[in-house]
Amino acid sequence: MTETARIPQPDAGRPDLAKIPVTVITGFLGAGKTTLIRHLMTHPQGKRLAVLVNEFGTLGVDGDILRSCADANCPAENIVELANGCICCTVADDFIPTIERLMALPQRPDHILIETSGLALPKPLLKAFDWPGIRSRITVDGVITLADAEAVAEGRFAPDPAAVDAQRLADDSLDHDTPLAEVFEDQLSCADIVLLSKADLVDEAYLDRARAMIAETAPRSLPILPMRDGVIDPQIILGLGAAAENDLAARPSHHDGHDDHEHEDFDSIVLDLPEIADPETLAEAVRTLAREQKILRVKGYVAISGKPMRMLLQAVGERVRTQYDRPWGAQPRQTRLVVIAEHDHVDAEAIHAVLVAQTTLKG
């Protein structure tokens, strides 16, 4: 591909005083950010990586997944998890000290990847790179926004309020669309490249509609590339040299002019469950929660009766994916799930009852 030949390659002789490039990876819940970072970790292009992952909820599923991929190019000590709140709301308390610790490692990383939570607004994070203690040592190489191809093609983040209201009346599952649409638009506004994730699950017509939707929403022309199974050539998204922290005026936000923002529309709970006899009954219970209680996301580890491997469960709405990732070993066999929903729809007892009733009844 002729375009990639002009992208800067890793420089093993980079002096210590050179700024460390950072790639910020944003995207809505379940868009595939962790899968993309796993791919980058296994194809580091000769770079020594560090990863900062911002979880939403107290159970560190995404961080644990990434630590299981640690190797010499990205050792476990280079993978840091922030679970004390949305990264754009905890810049001074969490983000800045964490970046300073990564830059103080005995072997400085050549490149840092930041996975934001699905609710994070990227612009406050970009502003943090002008913090006096780090601005001379770090730069935003690029902002990569992941967008679920199917969700975008179906118009779930339409910028037209009238269309949003019509969809809400037609489908109760879109009742949360207005606040999520603003997050989505802010992510597009700050992006340097948009990746249409899960492109293998839709046809070309869907991809065309998703591209058109993004082109209409974004404030400027952006490269929009399909991504299948979390795989993209790292040369396309690393080494952009965007210096995004110096380009804030071209990256408008719904929250420009506001010093803070709230994410009170969303809550998460952690549920402990007994061993599950049949994975499909659990998947069906999760789909029931998505339909009946507007659950946005479920993720966690599951103990399946008679199986030595733990099962990783990841769900976005009614789309549920499972895989056995590793043996339990000395870790206690325990099913623990993070459930993320709108604030008014988090009823821990009701959610627990649905999961237990369905898995017990059919298991």
BELZI-V692513 format. One record per pair of residues at least 12 apart in sequence whose ideal C-beta (glycine too) atoms are under 10 Angstrom apart, sorted by the first residue. I is the first residue (numbers start at 1). GAP is how many residues later the second one is. D is the distance in whole Angstrom. If there is no record, write none. Layout:
BEGIN
[[I	GAP	D] [I	GAP	D]]
END
This chain:
BEGIN
[[1	232	8] [1	234	8] [1	235	8] [3	220	10] [3	232	9] [3	233	8] [4	229	7] [4	230	10] [4	231	4] [4	232	6] [4	235	9] [5	230	9] [6	229	10] [6	233	10] [7	38	10] [7	226	10] [7	227	10] [7	228	5] [7	229	7] [7	230	9] [7	231	8] [7	232	5] [7	233	8] [7	234	9] [8	13	9] [8	133	9] [8	227	9] [8	230	9] [8	231	4] [8	232	9] [8	233	6] [9	36	7] [9	37	8] [9	38	10] [9	226	8] [9	229	10] [9	230	7] [10	34	9] [10	35	6] [10	36	4] [10	37	5] [10	38	9] [10	100	6] [10	101	8] [10	228	9] [10	229	8] [11	35	9] [11	36	10] [11	99	8] [11	228	10] [12	34	7] [12	35	10] [12	36	10] [12	98	9] [14	33	10] [14	94	9] [14	96	7] [16	92	7] [16	121	9] [17	119	9] [17	120	8] [18	90	10] [18	92	10] [18	119	9] [18	121	9] [19	110	10] [19	115	10] [19	116	9] [19	117	7] [19	118	6] [19	119	6] [19	120	4] [19	121	10] [19	122	9] [19	224	9] [20	30	9] [20	79	9] [20	82	8] [20	83	6] [20	88	7] [20	89	6] [20	90	7] [20	91	7] [20	92	6] [20	114	9] [20	117	7] [20	118	5] [20	119	7] [20	121	9] [21	26	9] [21	88	10] [21	89	8] [21	90	5] [21	91	7] [21	117	8] [21	118	6] [21	119	8] [21	120	4] [21	121	8] [21	217	8] [21	218	7] [21	219	8] [21	220	8] [21	221	9] [21	222	9] [22	28	9] [22	30	9] [22	77	8] [22	80	10] [22	87	10] [22	89	7] [22	90	5] [22	91	8] [22	92	6] [22	103	10] [22	104	10] [22	107	8] [22	112	10] [22	116	6] [22	117	7] [22	118	5] [22	119	6] [22	120	9] [22	121	10] [22	222	9] [22	223	9] [23	14	9] [23	17	8] [23	26	10] [23	88	7] [23	89	7] [23	90	5] [23	91	7] [23	92	10] [23	117	8] [23	118	5] [23	119	5] [23	120	8] [23	121	6] [23	169	9] [23	170	10] [23	211	10] [23	214	7] [23	215	6] [23	216	9] [23	217	8] [23	219	9] [23	221	10] [24	28	10] [24	63	10] [24	88	9] [24	89	8] [24	90	5] [24	91	9] [24	92	7] [24	96	9] [24	98	6] [24	101	6] [24	102	7] [24	105	9] [24	116	6] [24	117	9] [24	118	7] [24	119	5] [24	120	7] [24	121	9] [24	163	10] [24	166	8] [24	167	9] [24	168	9] [24	218	10] [24	220	8] [25	12	7] [25	15	9] [25	26	10] [25	28	10] [25	88	6] [25	89	7] [25	90	5] [25	91	7] [25	97	10] [25	117	9] [25	118	8] [25	119	5] [25	120	8] [25	121	7] [25	170	9] [25	212	9] [26	88	9] [26	89	9] [26	90	5] [26	91	9] [26	92	9] [26	94	7] [26	95	9] [26	96	5] [26	99	9] [26	117	7] [26	118	7] [26	119	5] [26	120	7] [26	121	10] [26	157	9] [26	158	10] [26	160	9] [26	161	5] [26	162	9] [26	164	7] [26	165	7] [26	168	10] [27	88	9] [27	89	8] [27	90	10] [27	91	7] [27	93	10] [27	117	8] [27	118	6] [27	119	3] [27	120	7] [27	121	8] [27	156	10] [27	157	9] [27	160	7] [27	164	10] [27	167	9] [27	168	8] [27	170	7] [28	90	5] [28	91	9] [28	117	9] [28	118	8] [28	119	7] [28	120	7] [28	123	7] [28	124	9] [28	128	9] [28	129	8] [28	152	7] [28	155	7] [28	156	6] [28	159	7] [28	169	10] [28	268	9] [28	269	10] [28	288	9] [29	27	8] [29	88	8] [29	89	3] [29	90	8] [29	119	9] [29	151	9] [29	154	10] [29	237	9] [29	267	6] [29	268	5] [29	270	9] [29	286	10] [29	287	6] [29	288	9] [29	311	7] [30	88	7] [30	116	10] [30	118	7] [30	121	9] [30	167	9] [30	168	9] [30	266	8] [30	267	6] [30	268	10] [30	269	8] [30	284	7] [30	285	8] [30	286	3] [30	287	8] [30	289	8] [30	291	9] [30	310	10] [31	87	7] [31	114	8] [31	115	4] [31	116	6] [31	117	5] [31	118	10] [31	120	8] [31	121	10] [31	153	10] [31	156	9] [31	164	9] [31	165	10] [31	166	5] [31	167	8] [31	196	10] [31	285	8] [32	114	5] [32	115	10] [32	116	8] [32	163	8] [32	164	10] [32	165	4] [32	166	6] [32	195	7] [32	197	9] [32	198	5] [32	282	10] [32	284	10] [33	20	9] [33	21	10] [33	29	8] [33	80	10] [33	81	10] [33	82	5] [33	83	8] [33	84	9] [33	85	8] [33	111	9] [33	112	10] [33	113	6] [33	162	10] [33	164	9] [33	197	9] [34	17	10] [34	19	7] [34	27	8] [34	28	5] [34	29	9] [34	31	6] [34	32	7] [34	35	10] [34	81	6] [34	196	8] [34	265	9] [34	280	9] [35	30	9] [35	111	9] [35	162	8] [35	163	9] [35	192	9] [35	194	7] [35	195	3] [35	196	9] [35	279	9] [36	77	9] [36	79	8] [36	108	8] [36	110	7] [36	159	7] [36	161	8] [36	191	7] [36	193	10] [36	194	5] [36	195	8] [36	196	7] [36	198	10] [36	201	9] [37	12	9] [37	14	6] [37	16	8] [37	25	9] [37	28	9] [37	29	6] [37	32	9] [37	37	9] [37	42	10] [37	76	6] [37	77	9] [37	78	6] [37	193	9] [38	13	10] [38	24	10] [38	27	7] [38	28	7] [38	30	9] [38	31	5] [38	192	7] [39	30	10] [39	188	9] [39	190	8] [39	191	5] [39	192	6] [39	193	7] [39	194	10] [39	195	8] [40	29	10] [40	34	9] [40	71	9] [40	73	6] [40	104	10] [40	190	9] [40	192	9] [40	194	6] [40	197	8] [40	198	7] [41	25	7] [41	28	5] [41	29	8] [41	30	7] [41	32	7] [41	33	5] [41	37	10] [41	38	9] [41	72	8] [42	27	7] [42	29	8] [42	31	9] [42	32	9] [42	192	10] [43	30	9] [43	188	9] [43	189	10] [43	190	8] [43	191	5] [43	192	10] [43	195	10] [44	27	9] [44	28	10] [44	29	4] [44	30	7] [44	66	8] [44	67	8] [44	69	10] [44	190	7] [44	194	9] [45	28	9] [45	65	9] [45	66	9] [45	188	10] [45	189	5] [45	190	7] [45	193	6] [45	194	8] [46	27	8] [46	64	8] [47	26	7] [47	27	9] [47	62	8] [47	63	4] [47	64	5] [47	65	10] [47	66	10] [47	187	9] [47	191	8] [47	192	9] [48	24	8] [48	25	6] [48	26	7] [48	27	9] [48	30	8] [48	57	9] [48	59	6] [48	60	8] [48	61	5] [48	62	5] [48	63	8] [49	21	10] [49	22	10] [49	24	6] [49	25	4] [49	26	9] [49	29	7] [49	30	9] [49	60	6] [49	61	7] [49	62	6] [49	63	7] [49	64	6] [49	189	10] [50	24	7] [50	25	9] [50	27	9] [50	28	4] [50	29	7] [50	30	7] [50	48	10] [50	49	9] [50	51	10] [50	52	5] [50	53	9] [50	55	7] [50	57	10] [50	58	9] [50	59	4] [50	60	9] [50	61	8] [50	62	5] [50	63	7] [50	64	9] [51	12	9] [51	15	6] [51	16	9] [51	18	9] [51	19	9] [51	23	6] [51	27	7] [51	28	5] [51	29	7] [51	30	9] [51	51	9] [51	58	9] [51	60	10] [51	61	7] [51	62	5] [51	63	8] [51	64	7] [52	26	9] [52	27	8] [52	28	5] [52	29	8] [52	30	7] [52	35	8] [52	42	10] [52	43	8] [52	46	6] [52	47	7] [52	49	10] [52	50	7] [52	60	7] [52	61	7] [52	62	5] [52	63	7] [52	64	9] [53	12	9] [53	13	6] [53	14	9] [53	26	7] [53	27	7] [53	28	5] [53	29	7] [53	30	9] [53	34	9] [53	60	9] [53	61	8] [53	62	4] [53	63	9] [53	64	9] [54	26	10] [54	27	8] [54	28	5] [54	29	8] [54	30	9] [54	31	9] [54	32	7] [54	33	4] [54	34	9] [54	36	9] [54	40	9] [54	41	9] [54	44	10] [54	60	8] [54	61	6] [54	62	5] [54	63	5] [54	64	9] [54	65	9] [54	66	6] [54	71	9] [55	26	6] [55	27	7] [55	28	4] [55	29	9] [55	30	10] [55	31	10] [55	32	10] [55	60	9] [55	62	7] [55	213	9] [55	244	9] [55	283	8] [56	27	8] [56	29	9] [56	30	7] [56	31	10] [56	60	10] [56	61	4] [56	62	6] [56	63	6] [56	64	9] [56	207	9] [56	210	8] [56	211	10] [56	212	6] [56	241	8] [56	243	10] [56	282	8] [56	284	6] [57	26	7] [57	60	9] [57	209	10] [57	210	9] [57	211	4] [57	212	8] [57	213	7] [57	240	9] [57	242	8] [57	243	9] [57	280	10] [57	281	4] [57	282	8] [57	283	6] [58	25	6] [58	26	9] [58	210	8] [58	211	9] [58	212	6] [58	278	10] [58	280	8] [59	24	8] [59	209	9] [59	210	10] [59	211	5] [59	212	9] [59	240	8] [59	241	6] [59	242	8] [59	277	6] [59	278	8] [59	279	5] [60	21	5] [60	22	10] [60	23	6] [60	278	9] [61	20	10] [61	238	5] [61	239	6] [61	240	7] [61	251	8] [61	252	9] [61	253	8] [61	275	9] [61	276	9] [61	277	6] [62	19	8] [62	21	10] [62	53	7] [62	55	9] [62	237	8] [62	252	9] [62	276	10] [63	16	7] [63	17	8] [63	18	3] [63	19	9] [63	20	8] [63	52	9] [64	15	10] [64	17	8] [64	236	10] [64	237	8] [64	248	9] [64	261	9] [64	262	10] [65	234	9] [65	247	7] [65	249	9] [65	260	7] [66	13	5] [66	14	10] [66	15	8] [66	47	9] [66	49	8] [67	12	5] [67	14	8] [68	244	10] [68	257	7] [68	258	6] [73	36	10] [73	37	9] [74	35	8] [74	37	10] [74	39	9] [75	30	9] [75	32	9] [75	34	10] [77	24	10] [77	25	9] [77	28	7] [77	29	9] [77	30	10] [78	24	7] [78	27	7] [78	29	9] [78	31	6] [78	34	9] [78	35	10] [79	23	10] [79	34	10] [80	14	10] [80	18	5] [80	19	9] [80	21	7] [80	22	7] [80	32	10] [80	34	10] [81	17	9] [81	34	10] [82	12	5] [82	13	7] [82	16	6] [82	32	10] [82	33	10] [82	34	10] [82	35	9] [83	34	9] [85	32	9] [85	34	10] [85	35	10] [85	178	8] [86	30	8] [86	31	5] [86	32	9] [86	33	6] [86	34	5] [86	35	8] [86	38	9] [86	39	10] [86	175	9] [86	176	10] [86	177	6] [86	180	9] [87	27	8] [87	28	9] [87	29	6] [87	30	6] [87	32	10] [87	33	5] [87	34	9] [87	35	10] [87	37	9] [87	38	6] [87	41	9] [88	28	7] [88	29	9] [88	31	9] [88	32	5] [88	33	5] [88	34	7] [88	35	8] [88	36	4] [88	37	5] [88	38	9] [88	39	9] [88	40	8] [88	98	10] [88	167	9] [88	172	10] [88	173	8] [88	175	9] [89	28	10] [89	30	9] [89	31	8] [89	32	9] [89	35	8] [89	36	10] [89	171	7] [89	172	7] [89	173	8] [89	174	7] [91	33	7] [91	34	7] [91	36	8] [91	37	4] [91	38	10] [91	40	8] [92	36	8] [92	39	8] [95	19	9] [95	29	10] [95	30	7] [95	33	6] [95	34	10] [95	36	9] [95	39	10] [96	32	7] [96	33	10] [96	35	6] [96	36	10] [96	37	7] [96	38	7] [97	36	9] [98	16	10] [99	13	8] [99	15	9] [99	29	8] [99	30	9] [99	32	9] [99	34	9] [99	35	6] [99	38	9] [99	39	7] [100	31	10] [100	33	6] [100	34	7] [100	37	9] [100	38	10] [102	36	9] [103	30	10] [103	31	7] [103	34	6] [103	35	7] [108	29	9] [111	30	7] [111	123	10] [111	127	6] [111	128	9] [112	26	8] [112	28	10] [112	29	9] [113	28	10] [113	31	9] [113	125	9] [114	26	9] [114	29	10] [115	31	10] [116	27	10] [116	29	10] [116	71	9] [117	146	9] [117	149	10] [117	223	10] [118	28	10] [118	62	9] [118	65	8] [118	66	10] [118	69	9] [118	148	9] [118	178	8] [118	179	7] [118	198	9] [118	222	8] [119	60	9] [119	61	9] [119	64	6] [119	142	10] [119	144	5] [119	146	9] [119	147	6] [119	221	9] [120	63	8] [120	66	9] [120	67	8] [120	143	9] [121	61	9] [121	62	7] [121	65	5] [121	66	8] [121	68	10] [121	69	8] [121	132	6] [121	133	8] [121	134	6] [121	140	6] [121	142	9] [122	18	9] [122	21	6] [122	23	8] [122	61	10] [122	64	7] [122	65	6] [122	66	10] [122	67	8] [122	68	4] [122	69	8] [122	122	9] [122	129	8] [122	131	8] [123	20	10] [123	63	6] [123	64	10] [123	66	8] [123	67	6] [123	121	10] [123	125	7] [123	128	6] [123	129	8] [123	130	4] [123	131	9] [123	132	7] [123	133	8] [123	138	10] [124	62	10] [124	129	8] [124	131	8] [124	134	10] [124	135	9] [124	136	9] [124	137	8] [125	15	9] [125	18	9] [125	65	9] [125	119	10] [125	120	10] [126	14	6] [126	17	7] [126	64	6] [126	118	5] [126	119	5] [126	120	10] [126	121	9] [126	122	6] [126	125	7] [126	127	10] [127	118	7] [127	121	7] [127	126	10] [128	12	10] [128	117	8] [129	114	9] [129	115	8] [129	116	4] [129	117	9] [129	119	10] [130	115	6] [130	116	9] [130	118	9] [131	114	10] [135	110	7] [135	111	10] [138	107	9] [139	102	8] [139	103	9] [139	104	5] [139	105	8] [139	106	7] [139	107	8] [140	50	9] [140	52	9] [140	100	9] [140	101	10] [140	102	6] [140	103	7] [140	104	4] [140	105	5] [140	106	9] [140	107	9] [141	51	9] [141	96	9] [141	97	7] [141	98	7] [141	99	5] [141	100	6] [141	101	6] [141	102	8] [141	103	8] [142	49	9] [142	50	4] [142	51	7] [142	95	7] [142	96	8] [142	97	8] [142	98	4] [142	99	8] [142	100	5] [142	101	9] [142	102	7] [143	44	8] [143	45	10] [143	46	10] [143	47	5] [143	48	5] [143	49	5] [143	50	8] [143	51	10] [143	97	9] [143	99	7] [143	101	6] [143	104	10] [143	108	8] [144	43	10] [144	47	7] [144	48	7] [144	49	5] [144	50	8] [144	51	6] [144	81	10] [144	83	10] [144	88	9] [144	92	10] [144	93	5] [144	94	9] [144	96	9] [145	39	9] [145	41	10] [145	42	5] [145	43	6] [145	44	9] [145	45	7] [145	46	4] [145	47	8] [145	48	7] [145	49	5] [145	50	7] [145	69	9] [145	73	9] [145	77	8] [145	79	10] [146	41	9] [146	45	9] [146	47	10] [146	48	8] [146	49	5] [146	50	8] [146	51	5] [146	52	9] [146	81	7] [146	84	9] [146	86	10] [147	37	8] [147	40	8] [147	41	8] [147	44	9] [147	47	6] [147	48	7] [147	49	6] [147	50	7] [147	51	10] [147	63	7] [147	64	10] [147	66	9] [147	67	6] [147	70	10] [147	77	8] [147	80	10] [148	36	10] [148	48	8] [148	49	6] [148	50	6] [148	51	10] [148	53	9] [148	54	9] [148	62	9] [148	168	7] [148	169	10] [148	171	9] [149	46	9] [149	47	4] [149	48	6] [149	49	6] [149	50	5] [149	51	9] [149	52	7] [149	53	5] [149	54	10] [149	57	6] [149	58	6] [149	60	9] [149	61	5] [149	62	9] [149	77	7] [149	78	9] [149	79	10] [150	46	9] [150	47	9] [150	48	6] [150	49	9] [150	51	6] [150	52	5] [150	56	6] [150	57	10] [150	59	10] [150	60	8] [150	166	10] [150	169	8] [151	29	10] [151	33	9] [151	46	10] [151	47	9] [151	51	10] [151	59	8] [151	62	10] [151	165	8] [151	166	9] [151	168	10] [152	32	8] [152	36	10] [152	42	9] [152	44	7] [152	45	10] [152	50	10] [152	54	9] [152	55	10] [152	57	8] [152	58	4] [152	59	9] [152	60	9] [152	61	5] [152	62	7] [152	65	9] [152	72	10] [153	43	9] [153	49	6] [153	50	9] [153	52	8] [153	53	4] [153	54	7] [153	55	8] [153	56	4] [153	57	4] [153	58	9] [153	59	9] [153	60	7] [154	13	9] [154	17	10] [154	20	10] [154	48	10] [154	52	8] [154	55	8] [154	56	9] [154	59	9] [155	12	7] [155	19	9] [155	22	9] [155	54	8] [155	55	10] [155	58	7] [156	15	10] [156	17	9] [156	18	7] [156	20	10] [156	21	6] [156	24	8] [156	25	8] [156	28	8] [156	57	9] [156	161	10] [157	20	7] [157	21	10] [157	23	7] [157	24	5] [157	25	9] [157	26	9] [157	27	4] [157	28	7] [157	30	10] [157	31	9] [157	56	7] [157	57	9] [157	60	7] [158	16	10] [158	19	8] [158	23	7] [158	26	10] [158	55	7] [158	58	9] [158	59	8] [159	22	7] [159	23	10] [159	25	9] [159	26	7] [159	29	10] [159	54	9] [159	57	7] [159	58	5] [160	21	10] [160	56	9] [161	17	8] [161	20	9] [163	14	10] [164	13	5] [164	14	6] [164	17	7] [165	12	9] [165	13	9] [172	119	9] [172	120	10] [172	122	7] [173	117	8] [173	118	7] [173	121	6] [173	123	10] [173	144	7] [173	145	9] [174	120	10] [175	119	7] [175	167	8] [175	169	9] [175	170	9] [176	89	7] [176	90	9] [176	118	7] [176	120	7] [176	165	9] [176	166	5] [176	167	10] [176	168	9] [176	169	9] [178	87	9] [179	75	10] [179	83	10] [179	84	9] [179	85	10] [179	86	5] [179	87	8] [179	163	9] [180	85	8] [180	86	9] [180	116	8] [180	162	9] [181	36	9] [181	73	10] [182	71	9] [182	72	5] [182	73	8] [182	79	10] [183	71	9] [183	78	10] [183	80	9] [183	82	10] [184	30	10] [184	33	8] [185	32	6] [185	33	8] [185	34	9] [185	67	9] [185	68	9] [185	69	7] [186	65	9] [186	66	8] [186	67	5] [186	68	6] [186	69	7] [186	70	10] [186	75	10] [187	31	10] [187	66	10] [188	25	10] [188	26	6] [188	27	10] [188	29	6] [188	30	5] [188	31	8] [188	32	10] [188	34	7] [188	36	10] [188	63	10] [189	28	9] [189	29	7] [189	30	5] [189	31	9] [189	33	10] [189	61	9] [189	62	5] [189	63	5] [189	64	6] [189	65	9] [189	67	10] [190	28	10] [190	29	10] [190	54	7] [190	57	9] [190	58	9] [190	60	9] [190	61	4] [190	62	9] [190	63	7] [191	23	9] [191	27	7] [191	28	10] [191	29	9] [191	31	6] [191	32	9] [191	33	9] [191	51	10] [191	53	9] [191	60	8] [192	30	7] [192	31	8] [192	45	9] [192	48	6] [192	49	10] [192	50	5] [192	52	7] [192	55	9] [192	59	9] [193	29	7] [193	30	5] [193	31	8] [193	32	7] [193	39	9] [193	43	7] [193	44	6] [193	47	8] [193	49	9] [194	16	9] [194	17	9] [194	20	6] [194	21	9] [194	23	10] [194	24	7] [194	28	5] [194	29	7] [194	30	5] [194	31	7] [194	33	10] [195	28	9] [195	29	8] [195	30	6] [195	31	8] [195	32	4] [195	35	9] [195	37	6] [195	41	9] [195	42	8] [196	14	5] [196	15	7] [196	18	8] [196	28	6] [196	29	7] [196	30	5] [196	31	6] [196	32	9] [197	29	8] [197	30	5] [197	31	8] [197	32	9] [197	33	7] [197	35	9] [198	28	9] [198	29	8] [198	30	8] [198	31	8] [198	32	9] [198	118	9] [198	121	9] [199	26	9] [199	27	4] [199	28	6] [199	29	5] [199	30	9] [200	26	9] [200	27	9] [200	28	4] [200	29	6] [200	31	10] [201	27	9] [201	118	9] [202	24	9] [204	22	9] [207	17	9] [207	19	6] [210	14	8] [210	16	9] [211	13	5] [211	14	10] [211	15	9] [212	12	10] [219	31	8] [219	32	8] [219	33	6] [220	30	7] [220	31	9] [220	32	10] [223	13	8] [223	14	10] [225	12	9] [263	80	9] [264	79	6] [265	76	10] [265	77	6] [265	78	6] [265	79	9] [266	30	8] [266	31	10] [266	74	6] [266	75	7] [266	76	6] [266	77	6] [266	79	10] [266	80	9] [267	72	9] [267	73	8] [267	74	7] [267	75	8] [267	76	5] [267	77	9] [267	78	9] [267	79	4] [267	81	10] [268	28	10] [268	29	8] [268	31	10] [268	70	6] [268	71	7] [268	72	5] [268	73	8] [268	78	8] [269	68	9] [269	69	7] [269	70	5] [269	71	8] [269	72	8] [269	77	6] [269	78	9] [269	79	5] [269	82	7] [269	83	9] [270	30	8] [270	66	6] [270	67	7] [270	68	6] [270	69	8] [270	78	9] [271	27	9] [271	29	8] [271	64	8] [271	65	7] [271	66	5] [271	67	8] [271	68	6] [271	77	7] [271	80	7] [271	81	6] [271	84	7] [271	85	9] [272	28	10] [272	62	6] [272	63	7] [272	64	6] [272	65	8] [272	80	9] [273	12	10] [273	27	9] [273	29	8] [273	30	8] [273	61	8] [273	62	4] [273	63	8] [273	64	7] [273	79	8] [273	82	6] [273	83	7] [273	86	7] [273	87	10] [274	29	8] [274	31	9] [274	60	9] [274	61	7] [274	82	8] [274	85	8] [274	86	8] [274	89	9] [275	27	8] [275	28	4] [275	29	7] [275	30	5] [275	31	9] [275	32	9] [275	58	7] [275	59	9] [275	60	7] [275	84	9] [275	88	9] [276	26	6] [276	27	7] [276	28	6] [276	29	7] [276	31	10] [276	35	8] [276	37	10] [276	59	6] [276	79	9] [276	83	5] [276	84	9] [276	87	6] [277	27	8] [277	28	5] [277	29	8] [277	82	7] [277	83	9] [277	85	8] [277	86	3] [278	26	8] [278	27	9] [278	80	10] [278	81	7] [278	84	6] [278	85	5] [279	23	7] [279	25	6] [279	28	9] [279	32	6] [279	34	8] [279	41	9] [279	43	6] [279	45	9] [279	80	9] [279	84	10] [280	40	9] [280	42	9] [280	79	10] [280	82	8] [280	83	10] [281	74	10] [281	77	6] [281	78	5] [281	79	9] [281	80	8] [281	81	4] [281	82	6] [282	16	10] [282	20	6] [282	22	9] [282	29	9] [282	31	7] [282	33	10] [282	38	8] [282	40	8] [282	53	8] [282	55	9] [282	73	7] [282	76	8] [282	77	5] [282	80	9] [282	81	8] [283	15	10] [283	19	10] [283	30	8] [283	32	8] [283	35	10] [283	36	10] [283	37	4] [283	38	9] [283	39	7] [283	75	10] [283	76	10] [284	34	10] [284	36	8] [284	74	6] [284	75	9] [284	78	8] [285	13	9] [285	35	10] [285	66	9] [285	69	6] [285	70	5] [285	71	9] [285	72	8] [285	73	4] [285	74	6] [285	76	10] [285	77	9] [286	12	5] [286	27	7] [286	28	10] [286	29	5] [286	31	9] [286	32	8] [286	33	10] [286	34	5] [286	36	10] [286	51	9] [286	53	9] [286	65	10] [286	68	9] [286	69	8] [286	72	9] [287	28	8] [287	30	8] [287	31	4] [287	32	9] [287	33	6] [287	71	10] [288	30	9] [288	66	6] [288	67	9] [288	69	10] [288	70	7] [289	26	9] [289	28	10] [289	29	9] [289	50	7] [289	52	8] [289	56	10] [289	61	9] [289	62	6] [289	65	6] [289	66	8] [289	69	10] [290	25	7] [290	26	9] [290	27	5] [290	28	5] [290	29	9] [290	30	9] [290	51	9] [291	26	9] [291	27	7] [292	53	10] [292	58	9] [292	62	8] [293	46	9] [293	48	7] [293	49	9] [293	52	5] [293	53	9] [293	54	7] [293	57	7] [293	58	7] [293	61	8] [294	23	9] [294	47	6] [294	48	6] [294	50	9] [294	51	5] [294	52	10] [295	20	8] [295	21	10] [295	22	8] [295	23	9] [295	44	6] [295	45	7] [295	46	5] [295	47	9] [295	50	7] [295	51	9] [295	56	7] [295	59	10] [296	19	9] [296	20	7] [296	21	7] [296	43	9] [296	44	5] [296	45	6] [296	46	7] [296	49	9] [297	17	8] [297	18	7] [297	19	6] [297	20	8] [297	41	8] [297	42	8] [297	43	4] [297	44	8] [298	15	7] [298	16	8] [298	17	4] [298	18	9] [298	19	10] [298	22	8] [298	39	6] [298	40	7] [298	41	5] [298	42	8] [298	43	9] [298	53	9] [298	57	9] [299	13	8] [299	14	7] [299	15	5] [299	16	7] [299	17	9] [299	22	10] [299	37	10] [299	38	7] [299	39	5] [299	40	9] [299	41	8] [300	12	8] [300	13	6] [300	14	9] [300	15	10] [300	34	10] [300	35	7] [300	36	5] [300	37	4] [300	38	5] [300	39	9] [301	12	7] [301	24	8] [301	25	10] [301	27	9] [301	30	9] [301	32	10] [301	33	8] [301	34	7] [301	35	6] [301	36	8] [302	20	8] [302	22	10] [302	31	10] [302	32	9] [302	33	5] [302	34	8] [302	35	8] [302	57	10] [303	25	7] [303	28	10] [303	29	9] [303	30	4] [303	31	6] [303	32	5] [303	33	9] [304	18	9] [304	20	8] [304	29	9] [304	31	9] [304	59	10] [305	28	10] [305	58	8] [307	17	7] [307	20	10] [307	21	9] [307	26	9] [308	16	9] [308	18	10] [308	19	5] [308	20	7] [308	21	9] [308	25	9] [309	14	9] [309	15	4] [309	16	7] [309	17	7] [309	18	6] [309	19	7] [310	14	7] [310	15	6] [310	16	6] [310	17	7] [310	18	5] [310	19	9] [310	21	8] [310	23	8] [310	24	9] [310	25	9] [311	12	7] [311	13	5] [311	14	8] [311	24	9] [312	12	8] [312	13	5] [312	14	9] [313	22	9] [313	24	7] [313	25	10] [315	22	9] [315	24	9] [315	25	10] [316	24	10] [335	20	9] [335	24	9] [337	14	9] [337	15	10] [337	18	8] [339	12	6] [339	13	9] [339	16	9]]
END
